[in-house]
Amino acid sequence: MKKLLLATAAVLATATTTFAANNGTVGATSSGDLDLTLTIAEQIIVTNLDDVDLLDGTAAQTESICVAGNIATPYDIRFTSVEGSFILNHGSVADTIAYTVGYDHGATGTFSPATYNTAIVDAGAVFATNLDCDAAANNNGDIEITPNAGDVSAATAGTYTGTLNIEVAATL
């Protein structure tokens, strides 16, 4: 029992002095020391986004983006919209045009189809030089938006709009 108490006391003494500051003593001069700790949180950003004109809706349009961060793992990407699904609205008319979304992280040359509000897991590696990506030359992903051809051909003339939301997160 005495050995257990001594071992516990030794562990506690080590645990309490490992990260403890040392005060100076009284004298003509005095010095002490303290430990410093800096914790950098994981950060990720999607940037270099531009609005996409789907033109007349007869062909897919692509938007290049940059995903940057200080994470070592791949990232997940998720697509949602203000409209609650992948649709474009026509002002006050009840017409809508559905569209599909695909994502290519820049290394495969093929687009992975996105399901609404479902992450594409391990979508790619971040551009880790900085959190700004600096320029379009650093883009590392492409979003492909394809209007539904049947909806386009049956649509009432006018302008159709929508908002595509993009969320990126470190793959856990």
Backbone as CSV, one residue per row, in Angstrom:
resi,resn,N_x,N_y,N_z,CA_x,CA_y,CA_z,C_x,C_y,C_z
1,MET,0.833,-1.185,0.000,0.000,0.000,0.000,0.875,1.245,0.000
2,LYS,1.980,1.207,0.766,2.882,2.348,0.853,3.512,2.631,-0.516
3,LYS,3.855,1.546,-1.266,4.423,1.721,-2.595,3.405,2.357,-3.545
4,LEU,2.137,1.962,-3.451,1.087,2.529,-4.285,0.927,4.015,-4.005
5,LEU,0.941,4.417,-2.744,0.826,5.830,-2.396,2.017,6.626,-2.909
6,LEU,3.227,6.068,-2.796,4.418,6.755,-3.301,4.365,6.885,-4.826
7,ALA,3.924,5.852,-5.503,3.825,5.896,-6.955,2.783,6.924,-7.391
8,THR,1.648,6.962,-6.700,0.614,7.944,-7.004,1.126,9.351,-6.763
9,ALA,1.831,9.579,-5.680,2.387,10.897,-5.375,3.396,11.311,-6.440
10,ALA,4.211,10.383,-6.906,5.201,10.688,-7.944,4.518,11.073,-9.251
11,VAL,3.469,10.353,-9.614,2.732,10.668,-10.841,2.078,12.038,-10.727
12,LEU,1.462,12.331,-9.599,0.822,13.630,-9.405,1.845,14.761,-9.437
13,ALA,2.995,14.559,-8.825,4.036,15.579,-8.824,4.519,15.844,-10.247
14,THR,4.687,14.793,-11.022,5.115,14.938,-12.414,4.031,15.626,-13.227
15,ALA,2.785,15.249,-13.043,1.684,15.809,-13.813,1.482,17.285,-13.504
16,THR,1.714,17.706,-12.269,1.459,19.100,-11.918,2.627,20.003,-12.264
17,THR,3.826,19.480,-12.455,4.960,20.344,-12.773,5.321,20.332,-14.252
18,THR,4.757,19.432,-15.038,5.105,19.335,-16.449,4.767,20.616,-17.205
19,PHE,3.609,21.204,-16.947,3.190,22.397,-17.664,3.014,23.579,-16.714
20,ALA,3.832,23.666,-15.683,3.679,24.726,-14.694,4.746,25.787,-14.878
21,ALA,4.336,27.027,-14.666,5.279,28.134,-14.700,6.135,28.091,-13.444
22,ASN,7.344,28.617,-13.552,8.246,28.690,-12.403,8.466,30.155,-12.066
23,ASN,8.048,30.541,-10.863,8.217,31.912,-10.419,9.666,32.168,-10.036
24,GLY,10.052,33.421,-10.161,11.386,33.814,-9.722,11.467,33.888,-8.204
25,THR,12.675,34.102,-7.717,12.885,34.261,-6.284,13.325,35.693,-6.001
26,VAL,13.155,36.127,-4.779,13.522,37.487,-4.380,15.031,37.623,-4.403
27,GLY,15.526,38.716,-4.966,16.959,38.968,-5.017,17.226,40.216,-5.831
28,ALA,18.492,40.490,-6.093,18.861,41.656,-6.899,18.286,41.536,-8.307
29,THR,18.197,40.341,-8.811,17.504,40.050,-10.059,16.636,38.832,-9.814
30,SER,15.695,38.645,-10.698,14.803,37.493,-10.559,14.405,37.039,-11.961
31,SER,14.286,35.776,-12.137,13.814,35.256,-13.423,12.920,34.053,-13.180
32,GLY,12.077,33.821,-14.143,11.178,32.682,-14.071,10.913,32.201,-15.490
33,ASP,10.094,31.230,-15.602,9.749,30.749,-16.936,8.308,30.283,-16.944
34,LEU,7.764,30.214,-18.141,6.414,29.713,-18.315,6.347,28.969,-19.631
35,ASP,5.448,28.021,-19.699,5.259,27.240,-20.915,4.266,27.960,-21.827
36,LEU,4.474,27.842,-23.123,3.582,28.433,-24.109,2.895,27.326,-24.899
37,THR,1.637,27.525,-25.187,0.875,26.567,-25.989,0.083,27.334,-27.036
38,LEU,0.152,26.893,-28.250,-0.620,27.476,-29.346,-1.338,26.338,-30.051
39,THR,-2.652,26.429,-30.155,-3.440,25.404,-30.823,-4.051,26.006,-32.079
40,ILE,-3.741,25.415,-33.227,-4.294,25.847,-34.502,-5.465,24.932,-34.831
41,ALA,-6.635,25.509,-34.950,-7.823,24.723,-35.278,-7.800,24.326,-36.752
42,GLU,-8.427,23.202,-37.049,-8.577,22.811,-38.455,-9.426,23.858,-39.156
43,GLN,-8.969,24.258,-40.340,-9.700,25.236,-41.124,-9.768,24.768,-42.570
44,ILE,-10.901,25.042,-43.196,-11.097,24.684,-44.596,-11.969,25.765,-45.220
45,ILE,-11.761,26.034,-46.492,-12.535,27.064,-47.180,-12.763,26.648,-48.631
46,VAL,-13.940,26.975,-49.134,-14.219,26.842,-50.559,-14.249,28.261,-51.110
47,THR,-13.495,28.492,-52.173,-13.340,29.846,-52.683,-13.185,29.841,-54.202
48,ASN,-12.996,31.014,-54.754,-12.922,31.243,-56.203,-14.249,30.912,-56.885
49,LEU,-15.352,31.125,-56.164,-16.682,30.859,-56.712,-17.146,32.020,-57.587
50,ASP,-17.731,31.706,-58.708,-18.346,32.684,-59.604,-19.749,32.210,-59.943
51,ASP,-20.653,33.149,-60.200,-21.995,32.785,-60.647,-21.899,32.047,-61.975
52,VAL,-22.840,31.154,-62.223,-22.826,30.340,-63.434,-24.043,30.693,-64.287
53,ASP,-23.797,31.042,-65.540,-24.860,31.265,-66.510,-25.075,29.945,-67.249
54,LEU,-26.252,29.390,-67.113,-26.561,28.116,-67.772,-26.987,28.314,-69.223
55,LEU,-26.811,29.513,-69.724,-27.075,29.876,-71.120,-28.491,29.484,-71.505
56,ASP,-28.654,28.695,-72.551,-30.005,28.290,-72.962,-30.422,26.953,-72.340
57,GLY,-29.585,26.401,-71.474,-29.933,25.180,-70.760,-29.742,23.900,-71.531
58,THR,-29.153,23.971,-72.708,-29.024,22.758,-73.516,-27.718,22.009,-73.273
59,ALA,-26.837,22.565,-72.466,-25.558,21.894,-72.204,-25.136,22.130,-70.759
60,ALA,-24.328,21.221,-70.258,-23.782,21.366,-68.902,-22.811,22.544,-68.874
61,GLN,-22.768,23.203,-67.733,-21.802,24.278,-67.511,-20.944,23.890,-66.310
62,THR,-19.698,24.309,-66.340,-18.750,23.940,-65.292,-18.224,25.181,-64.599
63,GLU,-18.102,25.093,-63.282,-17.508,26.152,-62.470,-16.308,25.572,-61.723
64,SER,-15.146,26.174,-61.933,-13.935,25.744,-61.229,-13.859,26.440,-59.883
65,ILE,-13.466,25.681,-58.856,-13.378,26.213,-57.496,-12.052,25.796,-56.868
66,CYS,-11.772,26.370,-55.714,-10.612,25.958,-54.943,-11.067,25.580,-53.535
67,VAL,-10.608,24.448,-53.056,-10.827,24.030,-51.671,-9.466,24.047,-51.006
68,ALA,-9.317,24.907,-50.005,-8.038,25.068,-49.324,-8.214,24.804,-47.837
69,GLY,-7.113,24.567,-47.171,-7.189,24.360,-45.733,-5.866,23.928,-45.157
70,ASN,-5.856,23.788,-43.855,-4.661,23.339,-43.152,-4.831,21.913,-42.638
71,ILE,-5.675,21.146,-43.285,-5.946,19.772,-42.864,-5.126,18.799,-43.708
72,ALA,-4.797,17.688,-43.115,-3.993,16.682,-43.813,-4.861,15.612,-44.463
73,THR,-6.132,15.593,-44.102,-7.024,14.565,-44.630,-7.742,15.073,-45.871
74,PRO,-8.321,14.190,-46.663,-9.170,14.642,-47.770,-10.392,15.377,-47.213
75,TYR,-11.182,15.943,-48.099,-12.379,16.655,-47.663,-13.622,16.014,-48.258
76,ASP,-14.748,16.311,-47.619,-16.062,15.938,-48.131,-16.693,17.195,-48.704
77,ILE,-17.534,17.045,-49.706,-18.253,18.181,-50.271,-19.726,17.817,-50.363
78,ARG,-20.573,18.792,-50.013,-22.030,18.567,-49.992,-22.697,19.734,-50.720
79,PHE,-23.726,19.414,-51.505,-24.449,20.425,-52.257,-25.910,20.469,-51.803
80,THR,-26.395,21.679,-51.549,-27.808,21.919,-51.250,-28.212,23.170,-52.030
81,SER,-29.438,23.590,-51.853,-29.873,24.814,-52.523,-30.873,25.551,-51.651
82,VAL,-31.014,26.831,-51.928,-32.007,27.640,-51.236,-33.410,27.108,-51.538
83,GLU,-33.598,26.552,-52.727,-34.904,26.077,-53.177,-35.323,24.751,-52.534
84,GLY,-34.425,24.076,-51.843,-34.753,22.821,-51.182,-34.515,21.585,-52.033
85,SER,-34.157,21.761,-53.281,-33.771,20.668,-54.178,-33.035,21.308,-55.347
86,PHE,-32.527,20.501,-56.228,-31.802,21.028,-57.383,-32.810,21.473,-58.454
87,ILE,-33.389,22.667,-58.258,-34.333,23.220,-59.234,-34.061,24.706,-59.433
88,LEU,-34.453,25.164,-60.614,-34.434,26.591,-60.941,-35.884,27.058,-61.000
89,ASN,-36.155,28.228,-60.439,-37.508,28.778,-60.423,-37.649,29.883,-61.459
90,HIS,-38.877,30.024,-61.966,-39.192,31.049,-62.960,-40.102,32.097,-62.317
91,GLY,-39.505,33.039,-61.603,-40.254,34.163,-61.029,-41.570,33.772,-60.408
92,SER,-42.650,34.395,-60.899,-43.968,34.158,-60.319,-44.704,32.994,-60.980
93,VAL,-44.121,32.445,-62.041,-44.732,31.306,-62.718,-44.328,30.025,-61.991
94,ALA,-45.196,29.046,-61.971,-44.941,27.799,-61.236,-43.964,26.874,-61.950
95,ASP,-43.423,27.291,-63.085,-42.478,26.451,-63.827,-41.173,26.292,-63.053
96,THR,-40.636,25.106,-63.101,-39.303,24.850,-62.545,-38.526,24.003,-63.534
97,ILE,-37.224,24.116,-63.439,-36.339,23.273,-64.242,-35.385,22.582,-63.274
98,ALA,-35.416,21.259,-63.296,-34.503,20.488,-62.446,-33.110,20.499,-63.075
99,TYR,-32.108,20.323,-62.232,-30.735,20.189,-62.724,-29.989,19.179,-61.871
100,THR,-28.938,18.649,-62.434,-28.081,17.728,-61.686,-26.754,18.419,-61.412
101,VAL,-26.074,17.924,-60.393,-24.777,18.462,-59.992,-23.781,17.314,-59.966
102,GLY,-22.608,17.578,-60.488,-21.514,16.619,-60.413,-20.278,17.323,-59.894
103,TYR,-19.358,16.556,-59.323,-18.131,17.151,-58.794,-16.919,16.333,-59.220
104,ASP,-15.893,17.044,-59.674,-14.610,16.438,-60.023,-13.547,17.178,-59.226
105,HIS,-12.807,16.453,-58.400,-11.799,17.107,-57.565,-10.534,17.442,-58.336
106,GLY,-10.561,17.314,-59.628,-9.450,17.756,-60.449,-8.421,16.699,-60.782
107,ALA,-8.540,15.541,-60.209,-7.526,14.515,-60.456,-8.052,13.368,-61.318
108,THR,-9.360,13.179,-61.352,-9.896,12.008,-62.052,-10.349,12.307,-63.469
109,GLY,-10.775,13.530,-63.735,-11.288,13.859,-65.053,-12.722,13.425,-65.266
110,THR,-13.337,12.826,-64.254,-14.744,12.443,-64.347,-15.507,13.054,-63.173
111,PHE,-16.780,13.315,-63.400,-17.617,13.934,-62.377,-18.361,12.883,-61.570
112,SER,-18.306,13.015,-60.254,-19.103,12.168,-59.365,-20.462,12.833,-59.206
113,PRO,-21.550,12.094,-59.444,-22.868,12.716,-59.295,-23.146,13.042,-57.832
114,ALA,-23.724,14.210,-57.601,-24.067,14.628,-56.239,-25.532,14.321,-55.971
115,THR,-25.797,13.788,-54.804,-27.157,13.613,-54.321,-27.429,14.773,-53.385
116,TYR,-28.603,15.360,-53.497,-28.947,16.525,-52.694,-28.692,16.270,-51.204
117,ASN,-27.954,17.173,-50.580,-27.669,17.166,-49.141,-26.979,15.888,-48.657
118,THR,-26.223,15.248,-49.527,-25.457,14.058,-49.155,-24.005,14.291,-49.545
119,ALA,-23.104,14.100,-48.609,-21.690,14.381,-48.863,-21.087,13.407,-49.867
120,ILE,-20.258,13.951,-50.733,-19.361,13.130,-51.530,-18.121,12.986,-50.664
121,VAL,-17.897,11.794,-50.130,-16.849,11.550,-49.137,-15.500,11.406,-49.833
122,ASP,-14.458,11.901,-49.178,-13.101,11.868,-49.733,-13.079,12.462,-51.135
123,ALA,-13.674,13.639,-51.276,-13.816,14.267,-52.590,-12.480,14.686,-53.184
124,GLY,-11.482,14.905,-52.374,-10.182,15.313,-52.890,-9.288,15.831,-51.787
125,ALA,-8.093,16.264,-52.183,-7.146,16.844,-51.239,-7.213,18.361,-51.342
126,VAL,-7.021,19.042,-50.220,-7.075,20.499,-50.227,-5.818,21.089,-50.839
127,PHE,-5.954,22.301,-51.324,-4.803,23.082,-51.762,-4.274,23.738,-50.498
128,ALA,-3.190,23.220,-49.943,-2.782,23.586,-48.593,-1.758,24.705,-48.511
129,THR,-1.436,25.372,-49.617,-0.441,26.434,-49.553,-0.916,27.593,-48.693
130,ASN,-2.176,27.960,-48.803,-2.755,29.009,-47.965,-4.265,28.840,-47.965
131,LEU,-4.942,29.696,-47.211,-6.393,29.577,-47.125,-7.124,30.428,-48.156
132,ASP,-6.399,31.101,-49.026,-7.029,31.964,-50.025,-7.009,31.369,-51.424
133,CYS,-6.174,30.443,-51.707,-5.957,29.862,-53.039,-5.342,30.864,-54.005
134,ASP,-5.254,32.118,-53.616,-4.632,33.205,-54.374,-5.226,33.471,-55.745
135,ALA,-5.335,32.485,-56.595,-5.764,32.754,-57.967,-6.443,31.538,-58.563
136,ALA,-7.107,31.771,-59.683,-7.793,30.669,-60.365,-6.837,29.566,-60.774
137,ALA,-5.556,29.897,-60.914,-4.572,28.877,-61.286,-4.472,27.786,-60.224
138,ASN,-4.933,28.083,-59.007,-4.861,27.113,-57.912,-6.168,26.341,-57.730
139,ASN,-7.133,26.515,-58.618,-8.386,25.774,-58.501,-8.102,24.280,-58.544
140,ASN,-8.805,23.538,-57.700,-8.563,22.105,-57.612,-9.849,21.282,-57.658
141,GLY,-10.923,21.888,-58.141,-12.170,21.162,-58.262,-13.073,21.806,-59.290
142,ASP,-13.962,21.009,-59.855,-14.929,21.510,-60.829,-16.322,21.028,-60.455
143,ILE,-17.277,21.957,-60.502,-18.688,21.636,-60.299,-19.348,21.673,-61.668
144,GLU,-20.085,20.633,-61.983,-20.812,20.584,-63.257,-22.309,20.658,-62.972
145,ILE,-22.981,21.621,-63.616,-24.419,21.800,-63.465,-25.064,21.503,-64.812
146,THR,-26.015,20.553,-64.821,-26.666,20.132,-66.066,-28.179,20.272,-65.927
147,PRO,-28.775,21.238,-66.643,-30.235,21.364,-66.616,-30.898,20.133,-67.249
148,ASN,-32.067,19.756,-66.718,-32.820,18.626,-67.258,-33.368,19.015,-68.637
149,ALA,-32.979,18.280,-69.674,-33.341,18.613,-71.051,-34.851,18.611,-71.268
150,GLY,-35.560,17.662,-70.674,-37.021,17.612,-70.820,-37.689,18.822,-70.203
151,ASP,-37.219,19.236,-69.019,-37.767,20.430,-68.380,-37.478,21.677,-69.207
152,VAL,-36.277,21.756,-69.775,-35.896,22.918,-70.581,-36.787,23.010,-71.819
153,SER,-36.981,21.887,-72.511,-37.770,21.929,-73.752,-39.248,22.235,-73.495
154,ALA,-39.753,21.941,-72.306,-41.160,22.190,-71.987,-41.368,23.493,-71.216
155,ALA,-40.310,24.234,-70.965,-40.391,25.408,-70.098,-41.002,26.616,-70.790
156,THR,-41.675,27.431,-69.994,-42.170,28.722,-70.433,-40.988,29.658,-70.620
157,ALA,-41.034,30.509,-71.628,-39.951,31.464,-71.874,-39.752,32.354,-70.652
158,GLY,-38.519,32.683,-70.359,-38.208,33.567,-69.237,-36.910,33.177,-68.574
159,THR,-36.621,33.843,-67.492,-35.385,33.609,-66.748,-35.672,32.714,-65.544
160,TYR,-34.860,31.689,-65.388,-34.976,30.746,-64.276,-33.738,30.913,-63.398
161,THR,-33.943,30.991,-62.095,-32.816,31.232,-61.182,-32.860,30.264,-60.009
162,GLY,-31.727,30.117,-59.387,-31.608,29.297,-58.187,-30.285,29.595,-57.517
163,THR,-30.126,29.069,-56.322,-28.882,29.249,-55.571,-28.372,27.886,-55.141
164,LEU,-27.158,27.567,-55.554,-26.516,26.316,-55.171,-25.580,26.583,-53.999
165,ASN,-25.775,25.844,-52.916,-24.912,25.964,-51.736,-23.859,24.858,-51.768
166,ILE,-22.630,25.220,-51.422,-21.513,24.277,-51.406,-20.926,24.276,-50.002
167,GLU,-20.816,23.102,-49.398,-20.227,22.970,-48.064,-19.088,21.968,-48.137
168,VAL,-17.942,22.349,-47.587,-16.811,21.441,-47.508,-16.451,21.221,-46.042
169,ALA,-15.962,20.038,-45.742,-15.572,19.697,-44.372,-14.472,18.645,-44.441
170,ALA,-13.616,18.637,-43.451,-12.572,17.628,-43.378,-13.216,16.257,-43.239
171,THR,-12.710,15.284,-43.992,-13.187,13.917,-43.865,-12.724,13.383,-42.518
172,LEU,-13.654,12.819,-41.784,-13.305,12.302,-40.459,-12.933,10.847,-40.527
